Amino acid sequence: MAKRGPLTVRMFVILDRDKDPVPFEDLTPEQVEYCRDKWCENLSRRMSDYYSAHPEQFEALKGREESI
C-alpha cells in the first residue's frame, strides 16, 4: 500500500455574516484574539448547558482532575 503524505487542514472563519469566510492564517492578531474569546464563551455556555441538563455526567468527572 502506498504511503500517503501528511493530512493538511485549512480553517476558515466567518467574521461578518455578510462577507465571505476568511482563512484563519490571514487573520490579524486582534481578530484571532476576538475569535478565541468567542470560542471560549460559546464552549463555556454549551458545557454549562450540558452539565446542567446531565448532572450525573458532571459528578462522574469529580476526582478525575489529576488525569486530565
PQR file of N, CA, C, O and H, with PARSE charges and radii, in Angstrom:
ATOM      1  N   MET A   1       0.841  -1.168   0.000 -0.4000 1.5000
ATOM      2  CA  MET A   1       0.000   0.000   0.000 -0.0000 2.0000
ATOM      3  C   MET A   1       0.895   1.244   0.000  0.5500 1.7000
ATOM      4  O   MET A   1       1.880   1.318   0.735 -0.5500 1.4000
ATOM      5  N   ALA A   2       0.537   2.196  -0.823 -0.4000 1.5000
ATOM      6  CA  ALA A   2       1.343   3.407  -0.940 -0.0000 2.0000
ATOM      7  C   ALA A   2       1.215   4.265   0.313  0.5500 1.7000
ATOM      8  O   ALA A   2       0.141   4.384   0.904 -0.5500 1.4000
ATOM      9  H   ALA A   2      -0.263   2.135  -1.420  0.4000 1.0000
ATOM     10  N   LYS A   3       2.324   4.849   0.695 -0.4000 1.5000
ATOM     11  CA  LYS A   3       2.320   5.737   1.859 -0.0000 2.0000
ATOM     12  C   LYS A   3       1.794   7.099   1.420  0.5500 1.7000
ATOM     13  O   LYS A   3       2.220   7.656   0.408 -0.5500 1.4000
ATOM     14  H   LYS A   3       3.196   4.753   0.216  0.4000 1.0000
ATOM     15  N   ARG A   4       0.884   7.605   2.187 -0.4000 1.5000
ATOM     16  CA  ARG A   4       0.301   8.910   1.873 -0.0000 2.0000
ATOM     17  C   ARG A   4       1.030  10.008   2.620  0.5500 1.7000
ATOM     18  O   ARG A   4       1.661   9.772   3.650 -0.5500 1.4000
ATOM     19  H   ARG A   4       0.538   7.153   3.009  0.4000 1.0000
ATOM     20  N   GLY A   5       0.932  11.206   2.084 -0.4000 1.5000
ATOM     21  CA  GLY A   5       1.532  12.358   2.733 -0.0000 2.0000
ATOM     22  C   GLY A   5       0.713  12.788   3.935  0.5500 1.7000
ATOM     23  O   GLY A   5      -0.377  12.265   4.161 -0.5500 1.4000
ATOM     24  H   GLY A   5       0.420  11.398   1.247  0.4000 1.0000
ATOM     25  N   PRO A   6       1.222  13.731   4.704 -0.5600 1.5000
ATOM     26  CA  PRO A   6       0.500  14.200   5.890  0.2800 2.0000
ATOM     27  C   PRO A   6      -0.798  14.911   5.499  0.5500 1.7000
ATOM     28  O   PRO A   6      -0.886  15.554   4.453 -0.5500 1.4000
ATOM     29  N   LEU A   7      -1.775  14.779   6.349 -0.4000 1.5000
ATOM     30  CA  LEU A   7      -3.052  15.439   6.149 -0.0000 2.0000
ATOM     31  C   LEU A   7      -2.902  16.920   6.501  0.5500 1.7000
ATOM     32  O   LEU A   7      -2.331  17.265   7.535 -0.5500 1.4000
ATOM     33  H   LEU A   7      -1.703  14.257   7.198  0.4000 1.0000
ATOM     34  N   THR A   8      -3.408  17.769   5.652 -0.4000 1.5000
ATOM     35  CA  THR A   8      -3.374  19.207   5.942 -0.0000 2.0000
ATOM     36  C   THR A   8      -4.806  19.736   6.018  0.5500 1.7000
ATOM     37  O   THR A   8      -5.717  19.215   5.376 -0.5500 1.4000
ATOM     38  H   THR A   8      -3.872  17.489   4.812  0.4000 1.0000
ATOM     39  N   VAL A   9      -4.971  20.773   6.812 -0.4000 1.5000
ATOM     40  CA  VAL A   9      -6.290  21.354   7.038 -0.0000 2.0000
ATOM     41  C   VAL A   9      -6.192  22.862   6.900  0.5500 1.7000
ATOM     42  O   VAL A   9      -5.218  23.471   7.342 -0.5500 1.4000
ATOM     43  H   VAL A   9      -4.230  21.196   7.333  0.4000 1.0000
ATOM     44  N   ARG A  10      -7.196  23.460   6.289 -0.4000 1.5000
ATOM     45  CA  ARG A  10      -7.306  24.920   6.253 -0.0000 2.0000
ATOM     46  C   ARG A  10      -8.589  25.293   6.967  0.5500 1.7000
ATOM     47  O   ARG A  10      -9.660  24.770   6.656 -0.5500 1.4000
ATOM     48  H   ARG A  10      -7.987  22.965   5.930  0.4000 1.0000
ATOM     49  N   MET A  11      -8.477  26.195   7.921 -0.4000 1.5000
ATOM     50  CA  MET A  11      -9.629  26.622   8.692 -0.0000 2.0000
ATOM     51  C   MET A  11     -10.058  28.003   8.218  0.5500 1.7000
ATOM     52  O   MET A  11      -9.231  28.899   8.053 -0.5500 1.4000
ATOM     53  H   MET A  11      -7.607  26.620   8.173  0.4000 1.0000
ATOM     54  N   PHE A  12     -11.357  28.166   8.001 -0.4000 1.5000
ATOM     55  CA  PHE A  12     -11.902  29.453   7.596 -0.0000 2.0000
ATOM     56  C   PHE A  12     -12.814  29.977   8.694  0.5500 1.7000
ATOM     57  O   PHE A  12     -13.476  29.204   9.387 -0.5500 1.4000
ATOM     58  H   PHE A  12     -12.029  27.438   8.135  0.4000 1.0000
ATOM     59  N   VAL A  13     -12.844  31.293   8.846 -0.4000 1.5000
ATOM     60  CA  VAL A  13     -13.628  31.931   9.899 -0.0000 2.0000
ATOM     61  C   VAL A  13     -14.558  32.946   9.254  0.5500 1.7000
ATOM     62  O   VAL A  13     -14.157  33.702   8.369 -0.5500 1.4000
ATOM     63  H   VAL A  13     -12.306  31.921   8.283  0.4000 1.0000
ATOM     64  N   ILE A  14     -15.805  32.953   9.708 -0.4000 1.5000
ATOM     65  CA  ILE A  14     -16.761  33.963   9.253 -0.0000 2.0000
ATOM     66  C   ILE A  14     -16.766  35.067  10.307  0.5500 1.7000
ATOM     67  O   ILE A  14     -17.269  34.880  11.415 -0.5500 1.4000
ATOM     68  H   ILE A  14     -16.132  32.339  10.426  0.4000 1.0000
ATOM     69  N   LEU A  15     -16.208  36.205   9.951 -0.4000 1.5000
ATOM     70  CA  LEU A  15     -16.144  37.333  10.884 -0.0000 2.0000
ATOM     71  C   LEU A  15     -17.377  38.224  10.769  0.5500 1.7000
ATOM     72  O   LEU A  15     -17.794  38.849  11.744 -0.5500 1.4000
ATOM     73  H   LEU A  15     -15.800  36.357   9.050  0.4000 1.0000
ATOM     74  N   ASP A  16     -17.950  38.275   9.581 -0.4000 1.5000
ATOM     75  CA  ASP A  16     -19.119  39.105   9.322 -0.0000 2.0000
ATOM     76  C   ASP A  16     -20.073  38.272   8.473  0.5500 1.7000
ATOM     77  O   ASP A  16     -19.686  37.770   7.418 -0.5500 1.4000
ATOM     78  H   ASP A  16     -17.611  37.767   8.789  0.4000 1.0000
ATOM     79  N   ARG A  17     -21.301  38.125   8.919 -0.4000 1.5000
ATOM     80  CA  ARG A  17     -22.256  37.266   8.209 -0.0000 2.0000
ATOM     81  C   ARG A  17     -22.487  37.705   6.768  0.5500 1.7000
ATOM     82  O   ARG A  17     -22.887  36.889   5.937 -0.5500 1.4000
ATOM     83  H   ARG A  17     -21.616  38.533   9.776  0.4000 1.0000
ATOM     84  N   ASP A  18     -22.248  38.957   6.461 -0.4000 1.5000
ATOM     85  CA  ASP A  18     -22.481  39.472   5.115 -0.0000 2.0000
ATOM     86  C   ASP A  18     -21.270  39.319   4.203  0.5500 1.7000
ATOM     87  O   ASP A  18     -21.327  39.699   3.033 -0.5500 1.4000
ATOM     88  H   ASP A  18     -21.924  39.619   7.136  0.4000 1.0000
ATOM     89  N   LYS A  19     -20.175  38.769   4.722 -0.4000 1.5000
ATOM     90  CA  LYS A  19     -18.947  38.637   3.937 -0.0000 2.0000
ATOM     91  C   LYS A  19     -18.530  37.180   3.835  0.5500 1.7000
ATOM     92  O   LYS A  19     -19.042  36.320   4.551 -0.5500 1.4000
ATOM     93  H   LYS A  19     -20.128  38.461   5.672  0.4000 1.0000
ATOM     94  N   ASP A  20     -17.593  36.920   2.934 -0.4000 1.5000
ATOM     95  CA  ASP A  20     -17.097  35.561   2.740 -0.0000 2.0000
ATOM     96  C   ASP A  20     -16.202  35.127   3.895  0.5500 1.7000
ATOM     97  O   ASP A  20     -15.622  35.967   4.583 -0.5500 1.4000
ATOM     98  H   ASP A  20     -17.177  37.619   2.353  0.4000 1.0000
ATOM     99  N   PRO A  21     -16.088  33.807   4.110 -0.5600 1.5000
ATOM    100  CA  PRO A  21     -15.166  33.293   5.129  0.2800 2.0000
ATOM    101  C   PRO A  21     -13.723  33.688   4.816  0.5500 1.7000
ATOM    102  O   PRO A  21     -13.343  33.834   3.654 -0.5500 1.4000
ATOM    103  N   VAL A  22     -12.929  33.858   5.869 -0.4000 1.5000
ATOM    104  CA  VAL A  22     -11.533  34.273   5.750 -0.0000 2.0000
ATOM    105  C   VAL A  22     -10.644  33.148   6.278  0.5500 1.7000
ATOM    106  O   VAL A  22     -10.944  32.572   7.324 -0.5500 1.4000
ATOM    107  H   VAL A  22     -13.238  33.740   6.813  0.4000 1.0000
ATOM    108  N   PRO A  23      -9.547  32.822   5.570 -0.5600 1.5000
ATOM    109  CA  PRO A  23      -8.629  31.803   6.104  0.2800 2.0000
ATOM    110  C   PRO A  23      -8.070  32.247   7.458  0.5500 1.7000
ATOM    111  O   PRO A  23      -7.693  33.406   7.631 -0.5500 1.4000
ATOM    112  N   PHE A  24      -8.020  31.313   8.418 -0.4000 1.5000
ATOM    113  CA  PHE A  24      -7.550  31.638   9.757 -0.0000 2.0000
ATOM    114  C   PHE A  24      -6.152  32.248   9.735  0.5500 1.7000
ATOM    115  O   PHE A  24      -5.866  33.173  10.495 -0.5500 1.4000
ATOM    116  H   PHE A  24      -8.326  30.372   8.278  0.4000 1.0000
ATOM    117  N   GLU A  25      -5.284  31.736   8.870 -0.4000 1.5000
ATOM    118  CA  GLU A  25      -3.907  32.237   8.842 -0.0000 2.0000
ATOM    119  C   GLU A  25      -3.808  33.680   8.325  0.5500 1.7000
ATOM    120  O   GLU A  25      -2.762  34.316   8.459 -0.5500 1.4000
ATOM    121  H   GLU A  25      -5.516  30.984   8.252  0.4000 1.0000
ATOM    122  N   ASP A  26      -4.895  34.194   7.736 -0.4000 1.5000
ATOM    123  CA  ASP A  26      -4.897  35.575   7.252 -0.0000 2.0000
ATOM    124  C   ASP A  26      -5.423  36.575   8.280  0.5500 1.7000
ATOM    125  O   ASP A  26      -5.429  37.779   8.024 -0.5500 1.4000
ATOM    126  H   ASP A  26      -5.744  33.678   7.627  0.4000 1.0000
ATOM    127  N   LEU A  27      -5.862  36.087   9.437 -0.4000 1.5000
ATOM    128  CA  LEU A  27      -6.411  36.987  10.454 -0.0000 2.0000
ATOM    129  C   LEU A  27      -5.307  37.792  11.131  0.5500 1.7000
ATOM    130  O   LEU A  27      -4.170  37.338  11.263 -0.5500 1.4000
ATOM    131  H   LEU A  27      -5.856  35.109   9.645  0.4000 1.0000
ATOM    132  N   THR A  28      -5.674  38.993  11.554 -0.4000 1.5000
ATOM    133  CA  THR A  28      -4.750  39.814  12.338 -0.0000 2.0000
ATOM    134  C   THR A  28      -4.713  39.254  13.758  0.5500 1.7000
ATOM    135  O   THR A  28      -5.615  38.508  14.139 -0.5500 1.4000
ATOM    136  H   THR A  28      -6.598  39.362  11.447  0.4000 1.0000
ATOM    137  N   PRO A  29      -3.693  39.593  14.553 -0.5600 1.5000
ATOM    138  CA  PRO A  29      -3.671  39.131  15.952  0.2800 2.0000
ATOM    139  C   PRO A  29      -4.924  39.542  16.731  0.5500 1.7000
ATOM    140  O   PRO A  29      -5.390  38.797  17.593 -0.5500 1.4000
ATOM    141  N   GLU A  30      -5.465  40.713  16.433 -0.4000 1.5000
ATOM    142  CA  GLU A  30      -6.679  41.167  17.118 -0.0000 2.0000
ATOM    143  C   GLU A  30      -7.871  40.302  16.731  0.5500 1.7000
ATOM    144  O   GLU A  30      -8.701  39.979  17.581 -0.5500 1.4000
ATOM    145  H   GLU A  30      -5.087  41.319  15.732  0.4000 1.0000
ATOM    146  N   GLN A  31      -7.965  39.925  15.461 -0.4000 1.5000
ATOM    147  CA  GLN A  31      -9.059  39.067  15.019 -0.0000 2.0000
ATOM    148  C   GLN A  31      -8.943  37.666  15.617  0.5500 1.7000
ATOM    149  O   GLN A  31      -9.950  37.057  15.978 -0.5500 1.4000
ATOM    150  H   GLN A  31      -7.291  40.188  14.770  0.4000 1.0000
ATOM    151  N   VAL A  32      -7.725  37.160  15.721 -0.4000 1.5000
ATOM    152  CA  VAL A  32      -7.506  35.849  16.337 -0.0000 2.0000
ATOM    153  C   VAL A  32      -7.951  35.897  17.797  0.5500 1.7000
ATOM    154  O   VAL A  32      -8.627  34.982  18.268 -0.5500 1.4000
ATOM    155  H   VAL A  32      -6.907  37.655  15.428  0.4000 1.0000
ATOM    156  N   GLU A  33      -7.583  36.938  18.504 -0.4000 1.5000
ATOM    157  CA  GLU A  33      -7.974  37.077  19.905 -0.0000 2.0000
ATOM    158  C   GLU A  33      -9.498  37.152  20.032  0.5500 1.7000
ATOM    159  O   GLU A  33     -10.082  36.532  20.921 -0.5500 1.4000
ATOM    160  H   GLU A  33      -7.033  37.681  18.122  0.4000 1.0000
ATOM    161  N   TYR A  34     -10.132  37.907  19.147 -0.4000 1.5000
ATOM    162  CA  TYR A  34     -11.592  38.016  19.148 -0.0000 2.0000
ATOM    163  C   TYR A  34     -12.232  36.638  18.945  0.5500 1.7000
ATOM    164  O   TYR A  34     -13.155  36.265  19.668 -0.5500 1.4000
ATOM    165  H   TYR A  34      -9.658  38.411  18.425  0.4000 1.0000
ATOM    166  N   CYS A  35     -11.738  35.890  17.962 -0.4000 1.5000
ATOM    167  CA  CYS A  35     -12.278  34.556  17.678 -0.0000 2.0000
ATOM    168  C   CYS A  35     -12.087  33.621  18.864  0.5500 1.7000
ATOM    169  O   CYS A  35     -13.009  32.894  19.234 -0.5500 1.4000
ATOM    170  H   CYS A  35     -10.988  36.193  17.375  0.4000 1.0000
ATOM    171  N   ARG A  36     -10.918  33.633  19.455 -0.4000 1.5000
ATOM    172  CA  ARG A  36     -10.663  32.757  20.602 -0.0000 2.0000
ATOM    173  C   ARG A  36     -11.566  33.112  21.776  0.5500 1.7000
ATOM    174  O   ARG A  36     -12.062  32.226  22.471 -0.5500 1.4000
ATOM    175  H   ARG A  36     -10.169  34.223  19.154  0.4000 1.0000
ATOM    176  N   ASP A  37     -11.778  34.404  21.997 -0.4000 1.5000
ATOM    177  CA  ASP A  37     -12.691  34.825  23.071 -0.0000 2.0000
ATOM    178  C   ASP A  37     -14.105  34.308  22.807  0.5500 1.7000
ATOM    179  O   ASP A  37     -14.762  33.805  23.719 -0.5500 1.4000
ATOM    180  H   ASP A  37     -11.374  35.124  21.433  0.4000 1.0000
ATOM    181  N   LYS A  38     -14.575  34.430  21.565 -0.4000 1.5000
ATOM    182  CA  LYS A  38     -15.917  33.957  21.205 -0.0000 2.0000
ATOM    183  C   LYS A  38     -16.010  32.442  21.339  0.5500 1.7000
ATOM    184  O   LYS A  38     -17.011  31.930  21.840 -0.5500 1.4000
ATOM    185  H   LYS A  38     -14.042  34.839  20.824  0.4000 1.0000
ATOM    186  N   TRP A  39     -14.973  31.710  20.895 -0.4000 1.5000
ATOM    187  CA  TRP A  39     -14.980  30.252  21.009 -0.0000 2.0000
ATOM    188  C   TRP A  39     -15.040  29.832  22.469  0.5500 1.7000
ATOM    189  O   TRP A  39     -15.770  28.906  22.825 -0.5500 1.4000
ATOM    190  H   TRP A  39     -14.160  32.126  20.488  0.4000 1.0000
ATOM    191  N   CYS A  40     -14.274  30.512  23.312 -0.4000 1.5000
ATOM    192  CA  CYS A  40     -14.280  30.181  24.746 -0.0000 2.0000
ATOM    193  C   CYS A  40     -15.638  30.468  25.365  0.5500 1.7000
ATOM    194  O   CYS A  40     -16.139  29.666  26.153 -0.5500 1.4000
ATOM    195  H   CYS A  40     -13.681  31.264  23.022  0.4000 1.0000
ATOM    196  N   GLU A  41     -16.240  31.600  25.018 -0.4000 1.5000
ATOM    197  CA  GLU A  41     -17.575  31.931  25.532 -0.0000 2.0000
ATOM    198  C   GLU A  41     -18.588  30.865  25.110  0.5500 1.7000
ATOM    199  O   GLU A  41     -19.370  30.383  25.930 -0.5500 1.4000
ATOM    200  H   GLU A  41     -15.833  32.251  24.378  0.4000 1.0000
ATOM    201  N   ASN A  42     -18.568  30.502  23.828 -0.4000 1.5000
ATOM    202  CA  ASN A  42     -19.520  29.515  23.319 -0.0000 2.0000
ATOM    203  C   ASN A  42     -19.310  28.151  23.972  0.5500 1.7000
ATOM    204  O   ASN A  42     -20.275  27.495  24.364 -0.5500 1.4000
ATOM    205  H   ASN A  42     -17.933  30.893  23.162  0.4000 1.0000
ATOM    206  N   LEU A  43     -18.058  27.727  24.088 -0.4000 1.5000
ATOM    207  CA  LEU A  43     -17.770  26.440  24.709 -0.0000 2.0000
ATOM    208  C   LEU A  43     -18.216  26.428  26.168  0.5500 1.7000
ATOM    209  O   LEU A  43     -18.803  25.448  26.628 -0.5500 1.4000
ATOM    210  H   LEU A  43     -17.275  28.261  23.769  0.4000 1.0000
ATOM    211  N   SER A  44     -17.948  27.495  26.887 -0.4000 1.5000
ATOM    212  CA  SER A  44     -18.344  27.586  28.289 -0.0000 2.0000
ATOM    213  C   SER A  44     -19.860  27.501  28.429  0.5500 1.7000
ATOM    214  O   SER A  44     -20.369  26.793  29.298 -0.5500 1.4000
ATOM    215  H   SER A  44     -17.472  28.291  26.514  0.4000 1.0000
ATOM    216  N   ARG A  45     -20.577  28.219  27.578 -0.4000 1.5000
ATOM    217  CA  ARG A  45     -22.036  28.205  27.631 -0.0000 2.0000
ATOM    218  C   ARG A  45     -22.579  26.814  27.308  0.5500 1.7000
ATOM    219  O   ARG A  45     -23.471  26.317  27.996 -0.5500 1.4000
ATOM    220  H   ARG A  45     -20.164  28.794  26.872  0.4000 1.0000
ATOM    221  N   ARG A  46     -22.037  26.188  26.257 -0.4000 1.5000
ATOM    222  CA  ARG A  46     -22.509  24.854  25.857 -0.0000 2.0000
ATOM    223  C   ARG A  46     -22.228  23.802  26.936  0.5500 1.7000
ATOM    224  O   ARG A  46     -23.073  22.955  27.224 -0.5500 1.4000
ATOM    225  H   ARG A  46     -21.312  26.592  25.699  0.4000 1.0000
ATOM    226  N   MET A  47     -21.043  23.867  27.522 -0.4000 1.5000
ATOM    227  CA  MET A  47     -20.707  22.902  28.565 -0.0000 2.0000
ATOM    228  C   MET A  47     -21.574  23.119  29.794  0.5500 1.7000
ATOM    229  O   MET A  47     -22.015  22.153  30.418 -0.5500 1.4000
ATOM    230  H   MET A  47     -20.356  24.555  27.289  0.4000 1.0000
ATOM    231  N   SER A  48     -21.821  24.361  30.148 -0.4000 1.5000
ATOM    232  CA  SER A  48     -22.680  24.662  31.289 -0.0000 2.0000
ATOM    233  C   SER A  48     -24.093  24.144  31.033  0.5500 1.7000
ATOM    234  O   SER A  48     -24.702  23.540  31.917 -0.5500 1.4000
ATOM    235  H   SER A  48     -21.463  25.145  29.641  0.4000 1.0000
ATOM    236  N   ASP A  49     -24.616  24.376  29.828 -0.4000 1.5000
ATOM    237  CA  ASP A  49     -25.946  23.881  29.485 -0.0000 2.0000
ATOM    238  C   ASP A  49     -25.990  22.355  29.562  0.5500 1.7000
ATOM    239  O   ASP A  49     -26.937  21.785  30.104 -0.5500 1.4000
ATOM    240  H   ASP A  49     -24.121  24.867  29.111  0.4000 1.0000
ATOM    241  N   TYR A  50     -24.967  21.699  29.020 -0.4000 1.5000
ATOM    242  CA  TYR A  50     -24.933  20.240  29.010 -0.0000 2.0000
ATOM    243  C   TYR A  50     -24.897  19.681  30.431  0.5500 1.7000
ATOM    244  O   TYR A  50     -25.706  18.825  30.791 -0.5500 1.4000
ATOM    245  H   TYR A  50     -24.198  22.163  28.580  0.4000 1.0000
ATOM    246  N   TYR A  51     -23.957  20.171  31.230 -0.4000 1.5000
ATOM    247  CA  TYR A  51     -23.811  19.618  32.578 -0.0000 2.0000
ATOM    248  C   TYR A  51     -24.977  20.007  33.487  0.5500 1.7000
ATOM    249  O   TYR A  51     -25.254  19.301  34.456 -0.5500 1.4000
ATOM    250  H   TYR A  51     -23.300  20.866  30.937  0.4000 1.0000
ATOM    251  N   SER A  52     -25.657  21.102  33.200 -0.4000 1.5000
ATOM    252  CA  SER A  52     -26.876  21.434  33.953 -0.0000 2.0000
ATOM    253  C   SER A  52     -27.977  20.439  33.639  0.5500 1.7000
ATOM    254  O   SER A  52     -28.766  20.081  34.514 -0.5500 1.4000
ATOM    255  H   SER A  52     -25.432  21.676  32.413  0.4000 1.0000
ATOM    256  N   ALA A  53     -28.033  19.988  32.388 -0.4000 1.5000
ATOM    257  CA  ALA A  53     -29.039  19.018  31.980 -0.0000 2.0000
ATOM    258  C   ALA A  53     -28.642  17.585  32.328  0.5500 1.7000
ATOM    259  O   ALA A  53     -29.504  16.708  32.393 -0.5500 1.4000
ATOM    260  H   ALA A  53     -27.393  20.278  31.677  0.4000 1.0000
ATOM    261  N   HIS A  54     -27.351  17.333  32.553 -0.4000 1.5000
ATOM    262  CA  HIS A  54     -26.849  15.992  32.858 -0.0000 2.0000
ATOM    263  C   HIS A  54     -25.916  16.040  34.083  0.5500 1.7000
ATOM    264  O   HIS A  54     -24.713  15.816  33.947 -0.5500 1.4000
ATOM    265  H   HIS A  54     -26.651  18.045  32.501  0.4000 1.0000
ATOM    266  N   PRO A  55     -26.460  16.330  35.273 -0.5600 1.5000
ATOM    267  CA  PRO A  55     -25.607  16.468  36.462  0.2800 2.0000
ATOM    268  C   PRO A  55     -24.850  15.183  36.800  0.5500 1.7000
ATOM    269  O   PRO A  55     -23.786  15.237  37.417 -0.5500 1.4000
ATOM    270  N   GLU A  56     -25.387  14.035  36.403 -0.4000 1.5000
ATOM    271  CA  GLU A  56     -24.685  12.777  36.679 -0.0000 2.0000
ATOM    272  C   GLU A  56     -23.362  12.706  35.917  0.5500 1.7000
ATOM    273  O   GLU A  56     -22.404  12.098  36.395 -0.5500 1.4000
ATOM    274  H   GLU A  56     -26.251  13.991  35.902  0.4000 1.0000
ATOM    275  N   GLN A  57     -23.307  13.315  34.752 -0.4000 1.5000
ATOM    276  CA  GLN A  57     -22.056  13.342  33.995 -0.0000 2.0000
ATOM    277  C   GLN A  57     -21.027  14.241  34.674  0.5500 1.7000
ATOM    278  O   GLN A  57     -19.832  13.942  34.679 -0.5500 1.4000
ATOM    279  H   GLN A  57     -24.086  13.809  34.364  0.4000 1.0000
ATOM    280  N   PHE A  58     -21.502  15.340  35.245 -0.4000 1.5000
ATOM    281  CA  PHE A  58     -20.601  16.223  35.982 -0.0000 2.0000
ATOM    282  C   PHE A  58     -20.054  15.510  37.207  0.5500 1.7000
ATOM    283  O   PHE A  58     -18.865  15.617  37.509 -0.5500 1.4000
ATOM    284  H   PHE A  58     -22.472  15.583  35.241  0.4000 1.0000
ATOM    285  N   GLU A  59     -20.918  14.776  37.922 -0.4000 1.5000
ATOM    286  CA  GLU A  59     -20.476  14.032  39.107 -0.0000 2.0000
ATOM    287  C   GLU A  59     -19.430  12.982  38.734  0.5500 1.7000
ATOM    288  O   GLU A  59     -18.508  12.719  39.506 -0.5500 1.4000
ATOM    289  H   GLU A  59     -21.883  14.689  37.677  0.4000 1.0000
ATOM    290  N   ALA A  60     -19.576  12.386  37.556 -0.4000 1.5000
ATOM    291  CA  ALA A  60     -18.628  11.360  37.108 -0.0000 2.0000
ATOM    292  C   ALA A  60     -17.238  11.949  36.861  0.5500 1.7000
ATOM    293  O   ALA A  60     -16.245  11.221  36.882 -0.5500 1.4000
ATOM    294  H   ALA A  60     -20.326  12.600  36.929  0.4000 1.0000
ATOM    295  N   LEU A  61     -17.160  13.248  36.631 -0.4000 1.5000
ATOM    296  CA  LEU A  61     -15.867  13.891  36.389 -0.0000 2.0000
ATOM    297  C   LEU A  61     -15.091  14.156  37.673  0.5500 1.7000
ATOM    298  O   LEU A  61     -13.866  14.280  37.640 -0.5500 1.4000
ATOM    299  H   LEU A  61     -17.966  13.840  36.615  0.4000 1.0000
ATOM    300  N   LYS A  62     -15.777  14.242  38.781 -0.4000 1.5000
ATOM    301  CA  LYS A  62     -15.116  14.568  40.037 -0.0000 2.0000
ATOM    302  C   LYS A  62     -14.084  13.505  40.369  0.5500 1.7000
ATOM    303  O   LYS A  62     -14.334  12.308  40.227 -0.5500 1.4000
ATOM    304  H   LYS A  62     -16.772  14.141  38.808  0.4000 1.0000
ATOM    305  N   GLY A  63     -12.947  13.952  40.802 -0.4000 1.5000
ATOM    306  CA  GLY A  63     -11.855  13.029  41.152 -0.0000 2.0000
ATOM    307  C   GLY A  63     -10.996  12.649  39.974  0.5500 1.7000
ATOM    308  O   GLY A  63     -10.009  11.933  40.144 -0.5500 1.4000
ATOM    309  H   GLY A  63     -12.744  14.924  40.917  0.4000 1.0000
ATOM    310  N   ARG A  64     -11.336  13.104  38.784 -0.4000 1.5000
ATOM    311  CA  ARG A  64     -10.549  12.769  37.592 -0.0000 2.0000
ATOM    312  C   ARG A  64      -9.671  13.930  37.138  0.5500 1.7000
ATOM    313  O   ARG A  64      -9.023  13.834  36.096 -0.5500 1.4000
ATOM    314  H   ARG A  64     -12.138  13.686  38.647  0.4000 1.0000
ATOM    315  N   GLU A  65      -9.637  15.023  37.897 -0.4000 1.5000
ATOM    316  CA  GLU A  65      -8.871  16.203  37.500 -0.0000 2.0000
ATOM    317  C   GLU A  65      -7.386  15.882  37.294  0.5500 1.7000
ATOM    318  O   GLU A  65      -6.728  16.456  36.426 -0.5500 1.4000
ATOM    319  H   GLU A  65     -10.163  15.101  38.743  0.4000 1.0000
ATOM    320  N   GLU A  66      -6.882  14.966  38.099 -0.4000 1.5000
ATOM    321  CA  GLU A  66      -5.460  14.640  38.017 -0.0000 2.0000
ATOM    322  C   GLU A  66      -5.092  13.957  36.704  0.5500 1.7000
ATOM    323  O   GLU A  66      -3.955  14.075  36.246 -0.5500 1.4000
ATOM    324  H   GLU A  66      -7.416  14.500  38.804  0.4000 1.0000
ATOM    325  N   SER A  67      -6.029  13.249  36.097 -0.4000 1.5000
ATOM    326  CA  SER A  67      -5.735  12.508  34.884 -0.0000 2.0000
ATOM    327  C   SER A  67      -5.850  13.347  33.630  0.5500 1.7000
ATOM    328  O   SER A  67      -5.497  12.893  32.541 -0.5500 1.4000
ATOM    329  H   SER A  67      -6.952  13.153  36.469  0.4000 1.0000
ATOM    330  N   ILE A  68      -6.339  14.560  33.771 -0.4000 1.5000
ATOM    331  CA  ILE A  68      -6.519  15.425  32.597 -0.0000 2.0000
ATOM    332  C   ILE A  68      -5.232  16.159  32.274  0.5500 1.7000
ATOM    333  O   ILE A  68      -5.186  16.934  31.319 -0.5500 1.4000
ATOM    334  H   ILE A  68      -6.626  14.929  34.655  0.4000 1.0000
TER
END
